[in-house]
Amino acid sequence: MTNAVASNHRDSHHHLRTLDPTGQPLTRDDLPPSNTKRWVILRKAKVVAGVRSGLISLEEACQRYSLSIDEFLSWQRLLDAHGMDGLRATRLKKYRQDAVDPDMDI
């Protein structure tokens, strides 16, 4: 296989495996618009999925959405630890408090 064919094969295969948090195929067109101001949980989760799959780089995502790397990483940690509910803005304080106070009764 030539390098160009191998690259195209890898790219097309890669995009087939990229899924959004609901299990649907995720493409760059499915990522939130760059002017997003209201970050609902699905939009945050799609950005995390896009970065994890290589659909968009961490640097590009942070620039496109005016995010700090720490903010993106907090979304990723909350998603890993608590699932989609961890990305709810109303839950952030509780989850962050639990993370900094491991002796706190849950």
Stockholm file with secondary structure:
# STOCKHOLM 1.0

chainA/1-106         MTNAVASNHRDSHHHLRTLDPTGQPLTRDDLPPSNTKRWVILRKAKVVAGVRSGLISLEEACQRYSLSIDEFLSWQRLLDAHGMDGLRATRLKKYRQDAVDPDMDI
#=GR chainA/1-106 SS CCHHHHHHHHHHHHHHHCBCTTSSBCCGGGSCCTTCCCCCHHHHHHHHHHHHHTSSCHHHHHHHHTCCHHHHHHHHHHHHHHCGGGGCHHHHHHHHHHHHCTTSCC
#=GC SS_cons         CCHHHHHHHHHHHHHHHCBCTTSSBCCGGGSCCTTCCCCCHHHHHHHHHHHHHTSSCHHHHHHHHTCCHHHHHHHHHHHHHHCGGGGCHHHHHHHHHHHHCTTSCC
//
